[in-house]
Amino acid sequence: MIYITGDTHGDLGRFKHPMFRKIKKRDTLIICGDFGFIWDGSKREKRILKWLGKRRYDVLFVDGVHENFDELERYPLEEWSGGETRKISGKLRLLMRGNVFQIGDKKILAFGGGDRDDAGDTGDDEILNTDSSNSSDNTHKCVPSPEDFETAMKSLEEAENEIDYIISYEPPTMITEFLALNQKHISTSDNLSYYLDEINRKANYKRWFFGRHHIDKVIPPKYFSLFSNVINAEYNPTGLKNKI
């Protein structure tokens, strides 16, 4: 089984919640950005990453905006399940932007990254050590590049545009606009909007999961905003319950 959840923001308690007990050996958990456990390279951090890498299931994530990208780039690149990853520890991996992965019988397009300086940020920096993430270099690295987009287009072409799931931090523009109806202001850069909308236009996919908005909500017919829930990717979209 493939399970999906939203931003973890370096909160180890999330993995100890009863909802995670349903994830079995040889299953896969994918986090939709803002993983947040790779922050300062400390010994404590490495112990936590080692613990996460020893889960009975694979722990995969796409990057969000609350990441220390300099630290992430210290981890080695490694091909895995048909795409490029950074191997963090054991079964813990970062899925690189624009790559398609074959996990079980499912093809999954990963497209991490997003806009850092917008009202979609909900203030979670206060629970993190943000010294590194506030550097201009890290801020720049959180935004997907033309090269990331080109990788996605090439990966889709190789997959004949047939994908089961898209996992991202940001959703396509129409979903951002829909979710913005009850919020004061949410913006996405023109380039990023173009990338996401082109992926949305080109790919034939069943479901798109994203974590940016920090809410658990199904937007029919196939968009899933996730935060604290852990759901089976084949979940029937009748409502999201049992929040952490």
N, C-alpha and C positions, 0 to 999 in steps of 0.2 A: 504494500500500500504506500501511496505518497500522501503525506500530510503537509499542510501549509499553515503558517502562522505569520503574524505581523512583527513589527519592530520589537526587538528584545532590549535594546539600549543598555547592554551590559548587566542586565538583571538576572543573576544566576537563579534566583527564586522561581523564575518562570519555568525552568527545567525541572523543578522539584514539585510542581503543581500536579495534582491527581490527573488532570487532563492529559498529561504526557505519558501516563501509564498505559494508555491504549496503543501506543506506538511500539510495535514488536520488533524482534530481531529480524534483520534484513529489510525492514521498512525504511522509508526515507522521510526526513523532515526538511522542509525548505523554508527559510526565513526571508521575508520580502523587504530587505533593506534595514539600515540602522541596526546592524548586529551589535556593534559597540563594545565587544569584549577585547578587541585589539586596540589598545590605547596608549600604553606607556612602556611596553616591553619589560615590565617588572617581573620579578620572580613569582610574585603572587599571580600575576596575569598568566604567566606560562603554566602554572599549576592548574588554573581554571581551564585553559585551552586544552591541556592534556586530559582533564576530566571530561570535557565535552567530546573530545576525540575518541574516548573510550565508551561512549554510549553504545547500546546494543544496535542502534540504527544509525544510518548516515545522517550527519548534520551538515546541510548545505545552506549557503546564503548568497544573496546578491547584495552589493553595497548600496547604501543609502546616501545621506548627506552628513550624518553624525558618525563619521568614521575618521580614524587617523590614517590617511592614505599613505603617508610616509612609512608607517609601521607595516601596513598591509603589503607594501611593495618589497618588504624584506623577505617575504615568504616565497619559496621557489614555485615557478610555473611548472605545471605537470598536466599532460593530457589525461583525461579521465572520461569514460563513457561517451566518447566521440567529440568532446569539446575541451577547451583550455580552462584550467583551474589554477588557483594557488592552494597548494596543500598546506594546511595550517598545523594539524596534528591528528594522526590516526584517521578517523572517519570524518573529520571536520575539514571542509573545503569552501573556498570562495569560488563561485561560478563567474567566470569572466564575461564582461559585457558583449552581447551580440552572438554568443556561442549557442549552438543547439546540442542538447544532451539526450542520449537515449537511456532512460531509466526504466527498467522493466520493459513493458510494451508501449511506453509513452515517450513522445518526443517533446522536449521542453526547451523553449527559447528563453534565455536569461538576458535581461537588459537592466542592469543596475544603474545607480547614479540619479541625480536630480538637481533641482535648483535649491541652493542653500539660503539665499537672502530673499525669502518671501514669507507671506503670512501663513503659508501652509505649515511652517515650523510652529510647533505648539509649545515651545518653551522647555523641552526636555533636556536642554543643555544643563539645566540646574542640577540634574542628577548625575552628571558626568564631569570628569576633569576635562575642560574644554581648551586648555592652553594650546594643544597641538591643532585641534580642528579649526581654531580661529585664525590660523596663519593664512596669508593670501594664497600660498602654494596649495594647501589642502583645500581651500574654498574652490580654487580653480579645478582641482582634480575631481571634485564631486560631480561636475557637469559632464555628461557624455560628449565625446568628441566626434568629429567627422569620421575618424578612423573606426570608432566604436560602431557608428551607424553603418559604415561600409562592411564591417565584419558581420553585422546582423543581416544586411541585404544578401551577402554572399552565402551565409549560413542558410537563409531561407531558400535561396535558389537551389542550393545543394539538396535541401529537403523537399524540393518541388513545391514549396510554399505550404506544405501540409504539416501542421503542428498541433499537438494536443493541448498544451498549456503554454501561456506566456507568464513569466514571473518577473516582476519589475518593482521598483520603488514608486515610480510615478505611473499614473494611468494615462490613457489617451486623452486628448483635449476635451472631447465631448463629455467624458466622465468627470473631469476636473470641473468643467462648467456646471454640470448637474449638481455636483456636491457643493459648489460655491453658492448655490441659491440661498442657503441659510447661513452663510458666513459673510463677513464684511468684505474680505478681499482675498482672493487666491489668484496668483499669476504664475505662468510658466513661460520661460524664455521662448522666443520665436523659433530658435534652432531646435530646442528640445521638443517643442510642440510638433514641429515638422517631422522629426525623427519618429516620435511615437505614433503620429497619425499615418505616416508612410508604412510603418510596421503593421498598424491596424488595418490599413487598406490592402496590403500585399498578402498577409498571412491568412490562411484558412485555419482557424483554431477553434477549440471547443470552449476554453475558459481563460480568462485573464485575471490574475491575482496580483494585488499591489498593496503596499503598506503605508504609503505616505500620509494618509489623512487621519490615522489614529482612531478609526472607528471600525466596528464590525458591521458590515452592511452588504447585502446582496443587491446589485443593480441589474435587474433582468435585461436580457436573458442570460448573460454570461460573464458579468464583471463582479469581482469579489474584492471589496475593501476589507482588509484584515488588520486587526491589532492584537487583542489578547486571546482571541479564540484559536484553537487548533482544530482544523477541519480536514476531513478526508477530501482529496482533490476531486473525487467522484460524488461528493456531497450533493444531495438534492436541495436546490435553493428555495427552501420554504421558510427560512428565517435562521438567524444565528443566535444560539442559546449558550448557556453554561459558560459565561465569560469568566476569565480569571480575575 
